[in-house]
């Protein structure tokens, strides 16, 4: 599933692995400390791309907003 994640410092665009028909809300609620994001693009809040990486662990406590991506 494509996602967009906002933290206080970054916007993260990428993919998370979910089960078929699993809702994003359920996925987030079931995860503990970190969310694994693949094919991640990290941007600042002005939209400037800072870097790309094939894998990024995002600390759940830093997520302010998460939504399905496009």
Buried (B, 14 or more C-beta within 10 A) or exposed (E): BEBBBBBEEBBBBBBBEBEEEEEBEEBBEEEEEEBBBEEBBBBEEEEEEEEEEEEBEBEEEBBEEBEEBE
